[in-house]
Amino acid sequence: MNSKAAKFQEYLTKNNITGFNFEEFNDEFNTVMFRSRIVIKGQQLPMAIILDDSIYRMIRVQLISSVENPEKVVFYLNKLNAKYKSYKFYLTQQNDLILDSCIMGKNDDEEELIIAVLNNLIKQVQDEYFELMNIVWSK
């Protein structure tokens, strides 16, 4: 396990934060993915915190699987991306709606920052969720 992931796991244990499973990838960056779910307006959404040997830490949330009206959704996502500097909404090639937040830094001691960004991300998604889902489900 890379040092960022080991310290994050230690932080979770020390602060009795549960609900995470982790998976190590044997790749060139020693990637570790901490998987969990967040609840937004009663919906459980898959979420991952991705830690590796690079300067990046990623928080990724899958908001919707297989968006059916990508043109309308992309127009609205561009508005959200202009509004929120530290979060980026996008559609994958499979039209899954994803929200990413990238945290950059050199230190391995940024566990509290990761959790703070995650909590802020949850609040922002709560604020935008109904309008976003209206766009996603509109024909």
C-alpha positions as CSV (number, residue, x, y, z in Angstrom):
1,M,0.0,0.0,0.0
2,N,1.4,3.4,-0.9
3,S,2.1,5.8,1.9
4,K,-0.8,8.2,1.3
5,A,-3.2,5.2,1.3
6,A,-1.7,3.8,4.5
7,K,-2.0,7.1,6.3
8,F,-5.6,7.5,5.0
9,Q,-6.5,4.0,6.3
10,E,-4.9,4.9,9.6
11,Y,-6.9,8.1,9.8
12,L,-10.1,6.3,9.1
13,T,-9.4,3.7,11.8
14,K,-8.3,6.3,14.3
15,N,-11.4,8.4,13.7
16,N,-13.8,5.4,13.6
17,I,-14.8,6.2,10.1
18,T,-16.4,3.1,8.6
19,G,-18.0,2.1,5.3
20,F,-14.9,2.0,3.2
21,N,-13.4,-1.0,1.4
22,F,-10.1,-0.6,-0.4
23,E,-8.5,-2.2,-3.4
24,E,-4.9,-2.1,-4.3
25,F,-3.9,-2.0,-8.0
26,N,-0.5,-3.3,-9.0
27,D,0.1,-0.4,-11.4
28,E,3.0,2.0,-12.0
29,F,1.5,4.5,-9.5
30,N,0.7,2.0,-6.7
31,T,-2.9,3.1,-6.8
32,V,-5.3,2.3,-3.9
33,M,-9.0,2.9,-4.3
34,F,-11.1,3.4,-1.2
35,R,-14.7,2.6,-2.2
36,S,-17.9,3.6,-0.4
37,R,-21.3,5.2,-1.1
38,I,-22.7,8.6,-0.3
39,V,-26.4,9.3,0.2
40,I,-27.8,12.2,-1.8
41,K,-31.5,12.9,-1.5
42,G,-32.1,9.3,-0.5
43,Q,-30.1,7.9,-3.3
44,Q,-26.9,5.8,-2.6
45,L,-24.2,6.8,-5.1
46,P,-21.0,4.9,-5.6
47,M,-18.0,6.9,-4.5
48,A,-14.2,6.3,-4.5
49,I,-11.2,8.1,-3.1
50,I,-8.2,7.3,-5.3
51,L,-4.7,7.6,-3.8
52,D,-1.5,6.9,-5.6
53,D,2.2,8.0,-5.8
54,S,1.4,11.0,-7.9
55,I,0.7,14.5,-6.6
56,Y,-3.0,13.9,-7.1
57,R,-5.8,12.6,-4.8
58,M,-9.1,12.0,-6.5
59,I,-12.6,11.8,-5.2
60,R,-15.0,10.3,-7.8
61,V,-18.8,9.9,-7.5
62,Q,-20.9,8.1,-10.1
63,L,-24.1,10.2,-10.2
64,I,-26.0,8.3,-12.9
65,S,-25.4,5.3,-15.1
66,S,-26.2,5.6,-18.8
67,V,-27.6,9.0,-19.4
68,E,-30.1,8.9,-22.3
69,N,-30.0,12.6,-23.3
70,P,-26.3,13.5,-23.3
71,E,-26.7,16.7,-25.3
72,K,-29.0,18.4,-22.8
73,V,-27.0,17.1,-19.9
74,V,-23.6,18.3,-21.2
75,F,-25.0,21.8,-21.7
76,Y,-26.1,21.8,-18.0
77,L,-22.8,20.2,-16.9
78,N,-20.9,23.0,-18.5
79,K,-22.8,25.5,-16.3
80,L,-22.0,23.4,-13.2
81,N,-18.3,23.2,-14.2
82,A,-18.2,27.0,-14.5
83,K,-19.8,27.4,-11.1
84,Y,-17.7,24.9,-9.1
85,K,-14.0,25.4,-9.5
86,S,-12.9,22.3,-7.6
87,Y,-15.4,19.8,-9.0
88,K,-15.8,18.6,-12.6
89,F,-18.9,16.9,-13.9
90,Y,-18.6,14.9,-17.1
91,L,-20.0,12.0,-19.1
92,T,-17.9,8.9,-19.8
93,Q,-17.9,7.1,-23.2
94,Q,-20.7,5.0,-21.8
95,N,-22.7,8.1,-20.8
96,D,-22.2,7.6,-17.1
97,L,-22.4,10.9,-15.3
98,I,-19.3,11.3,-13.1
99,L,-18.2,14.0,-10.6
100,D,-14.5,14.3,-9.9
101,S,-12.6,16.4,-7.4
102,C,-8.9,16.5,-7.7
103,I,-6.8,17.5,-4.7
104,M,-3.1,18.3,-5.4
105,G,-0.3,18.3,-3.0
106,K,3.1,17.0,-2.1
107,N,2.5,15.8,1.5
108,D,1.1,12.5,2.5
109,D,-0.6,14.1,5.5
110,E,-3.7,15.4,3.9
111,E,-6.4,13.0,5.3
112,E,-8.4,15.8,6.9
113,L,-8.3,17.8,3.7
114,I,-9.6,14.8,1.7
115,I,-12.5,14.3,4.2
116,A,-13.3,18.1,4.2
117,V,-13.4,18.1,0.4
118,L,-15.6,15.0,0.4
119,N,-18.0,16.6,2.9
120,N,-18.2,19.8,0.9
121,L,-18.7,17.8,-2.3
122,I,-21.7,16.1,-0.7
123,K,-23.2,19.4,0.3
124,Q,-22.8,20.9,-3.2
125,V,-24.3,17.8,-4.8
126,Q,-27.2,17.9,-2.4
127,D,-27.8,21.5,-3.5
128,E,-27.7,20.7,-7.2
129,Y,-29.2,17.2,-7.3
130,F,-32.9,17.9,-8.0
131,E,-32.2,20.3,-10.8
132,L,-29.5,18.0,-12.3
133,M,-31.9,15.0,-12.2
134,N,-34.7,17.0,-13.8
135,I,-32.3,17.7,-16.7
136,V,-31.1,14.0,-16.8
137,W,-34.6,12.6,-16.9
138,S,-36.1,15.1,-19.2
139,K,-36.7,14.0,-22.8
